[in-house]
Each structure stands twice: as C-alpha cells, then as structure tokens.
Amino acid sequence: MQTTLRRTKMEGWFEYYREICPICHKTGGCIRNEEGDLVGCIRVESKKVFSQSPLTYLHSLNEKQKKVTGQWVEKQVTKLDDQFLGLMYNGLIQNQLPLLKEHSEQLKLPNRGLMEHQIVTRGYRSITRSLVNQVISPTQLKGVPGFYENNGQWKLVNGIEGMLIPYRNVYNEIVGYQIRVDNPRPEISYIESNIPNLQMLLKKDNRTVLALLEGGEVIGEKQMNIGDEYIVEYNGQKTHIRLKKGNRYFWLSSAKRNLGCSPDGPVHIAIPSERLKKLEENPSEYRGAFRAKSVWITEGALKADIAADHISKAFTPEQIAKLGDTFVATAGVQSWASILPVLKELGAEQVNIAFDMDMLTNVYVKQAVTQLLAALKTENYLINYVVWNTKDGKGIDDLFLSSKRPQVRRIGN
C-alpha cells in the first residue's frame, strides 16, 4: 500500500503527504490528528490558531476520518547535522555523479543564462536510474536524506530522473538537493471532494484516471488531457478534479525507504558564483558563516542562483551595495518560517521580498507573504517589497535576465 501520511515532530499528528487535506483540498503541509477529528490547515483560516511556524489553523471535522494506522505512515529517521551532511554529499554525490550534457545545455538556455564556469562552480549534478549505481558508500548513512539501507548496503534512491540542485547553508555546506524532473508526471488536482474514502488514481499511461472506493471497486474511469476536468458522482455526493501539469521539483528524499530520511525542506543561500568560486578555492580563508546586512528572499534554489548571477544587469554597483546580492530561497512560500533563523545567522538587517508575481493573485501565496511580513516587522527588519510588470517575467530571475529593474518599495519605517 502506498503511504499517504507522514509523521510530524508533534506526537500524534501526521502530514497529508499524498492524501488531500479535507479543508483546502491540497496535499502537503496540512496535518491531522491520529483520531481523525481535527485538522491543522495552513491555507484556510479558522478562529483558532494551532501553531505559528508555519501559521496553521485548527478545524474540527463533522465526519471523522479513519484512525491512523502504521501502514499509512512513512517511517522517519532523524536527519543528521549539517556539517556531516555536507561531508557526505560532497564525497558521494558531488564527487561521484556527473552533470549530463543535456542538463548543462538546459542551464545555458536564454531563460537561465548561466555560463559554463558558473554551472561548474554551483555544483549541479544529474541523477538517473543508471547513474545512482555509481554511488558507493564507505560508511553507513542513516540520517542522510536520499540514502537508505538495503540488505546491509547503503544505496541512493533510484526512481526520479533529472538534475540535482544543491541547497547550501550559511557555511556553504550542501545540506539537501532538489531534483528538477526531466519528465514530470501529470497530477490530479481536487476542486471539490465529498465522496468518503474515494481515491482518484492516474494509470501509468499518464492519461487514464480511475475513481476507486475503499476496497478497490472502480466507480469511474476517464481519459484526460492536461486541463481537463472530471466529476464523479456517487450516493448523491460528488468529487470534482482537474488534471494539471506535474510538479517539476521534488526533494531528494529516502523517507519511504528502510532507515531513510526526509530533508525537512532546507533553506538555500545563493551568492554570485564569482564569490562562491573564491570561497570554494580557498575554504580556509572563509571558515565563518556568510554575512549579509541586506538579503533578497525568493523561492527555489535555481531561481536564487540565477538571480544572484544576473543582478548586476539590473542594478549599479552602488545600488547593489545597498540592496545586497545574497539570496535566501525556500522551496515554497508556505515554508516562510524557516527563513527567520537563517536571517539571524546571516546578520541581516534589511530584506527584499521578491517572490514570484503570483503573490499578487494567488490567495494562498498572498496569505503566506502577509504572514512573513508580519513576522519580519515583529523582528524589526527593514523591509522592501519588490514588484514588477509580469510581462517582464514571472520570477525575479527572469527580470534580471532581461536586464529589467524592479520597483523596490519600503514598507513602514
């Protein structure tokens, strides 16, 4: 049986990992209790706040979900400290996996604009079903996301193929990877879900959707293209879905494997590759943490890397001295709370909020950004809100690539 829930750090609470939240009808981030009568939703507000990091609202269910059983839940192993992760990833992935030519060429395309020396410095790698067999571990790797134990051997997960994007901490240690998938599989998006215990599954042909009741009874089947919608009706209730483009980015995680581990969404620090190269060539001269009085906040490590290498196209050296050229990136806006301790490590005093421009139209993104702004104000940071015309690009990296300058607006103070 495929696991659908993931243990959290709170005893008796589980994340909707591959199962939809009954409140917001999305997967990931939201949690439920073991008994199945309470839900903590990160997207839909209620009168009661359950937790602040991330901001989560408590909802009571009129119809209880089934009690959690062990077979639904992924077994979790505690992740090791950053220094050990950095050593293991450098030895086992950076030194043993290549970057395929096709991935290198993708990074050089006009929409990313990275040059060969920048690509080499940043340490992107490729992962395929054949390449993972090249990774040989000299030691046990319990607590290293991406690795798991199999018959006495420690192996790198084999399945998703694509480009590995390193996530670096304030000490330039690689503490996790995201995989930019070569061929994303379409996903089912729930618009409305009212049929109890109904599963909507996509077959291997990536087009045929099955509607199954508990026990495996098929009550609906339809071939769909991206954007198509499908309504299943049963006993006077209905479930309404849409087939959408699949997620392009996944964490390198072994949480579903024996003694495997989740990366827990690390935060990435990106600086211009010229400075990064000097640091990597002379590590003894840069033993301390990165320091930056002014930083940019965005989402996605690759986006941050590109923005850091192209910010000079949009701003003068004098302007960069004031705004900074250090980027702090989370995997998504909803995980904004993980940024706060990193800002303290960097010694930041000013932040430039530069999430994608859908923060102006997507209600959940807008809500998360509002929460981040409130937290930053509480900590007395100087805050700049960065906006631009969406015709010039979706993300801050697109904007800098086209040599366009955004508007930087001071909030408060």
SULTADA-V800310 format. One record per run of one state. SS is the DSSP state (helix for helix, strand for strand, loop for the rest). FROM is the first residue (numbers start at 1). TO is the last residue. If there is no record, write none. Layout:
ss=SS from=FROM to=TO
ss=SS from=FROM to=TO
This chain:
ss=loop from=1 to=4
ss=strand from=5 to=7
ss=loop from=8 to=12
ss=strand from=13 to=16
ss=loop from=17 to=30
ss=strand from=31 to=33
ss=loop from=34 to=37
ss=strand from=38 to=41
ss=loop from=42 to=48
ss=strand from=49 to=52
ss=loop from=53 to=54
ss=strand from=55 to=60
ss=loop from=61 to=69
ss=helix from=70 to=72
ss=strand from=73 to=74
ss=loop from=75 to=81
ss=helix from=82 to=94
ss=loop from=95 to=100
ss=helix from=101 to=108
ss=loop from=109 to=115
ss=helix from=116 to=122
ss=loop from=123 to=124
ss=strand from=125 to=127
ss=loop from=128 to=130
ss=helix from=131 to=134
ss=loop from=135 to=146
ss=strand from=147 to=150
ss=loop from=151 to=152
ss=strand from=153 to=156
ss=loop from=157 to=161
ss=strand from=162 to=168
ss=loop from=169 to=173
ss=strand from=174 to=181
ss=loop from=182 to=186
ss=strand from=187 to=193
ss=loop from=194 to=198
ss=strand from=199 to=202
ss=loop from=203 to=207
ss=strand from=208 to=212
ss=loop from=213 to=217
ss=strand from=218 to=223
ss=loop from=224 to=228
ss=strand from=229 to=234
ss=loop from=235 to=236
ss=strand from=237 to=244
ss=loop from=245 to=248
ss=strand from=249 to=251
ss=loop from=252 to=267
ss=strand from=268 to=270
ss=loop from=271 to=272
ss=helix from=273 to=281
ss=loop from=282 to=282
ss=helix from=283 to=285
ss=loop from=286 to=293
ss=strand from=294 to=299
ss=loop from=300 to=300
ss=helix from=301 to=313
ss=loop from=314 to=316
ss=helix from=317 to=323
ss=loop from=324 to=325
ss=strand from=326 to=330
ss=loop from=331 to=332
ss=helix from=333 to=335
ss=loop from=336 to=336
ss=helix from=337 to=346
ss=loop from=347 to=349
ss=strand from=350 to=353
ss=loop from=354 to=356
ss=helix from=357 to=360
ss=loop from=361 to=362
ss=helix from=363 to=378
ss=loop from=379 to=381
ss=strand from=382 to=387
ss=loop from=388 to=389
ss=helix from=390 to=392
ss=loop from=393 to=395
ss=helix from=396 to=401
ss=loop from=402 to=406
ss=strand from=407 to=411
ss=loop from=412 to=413
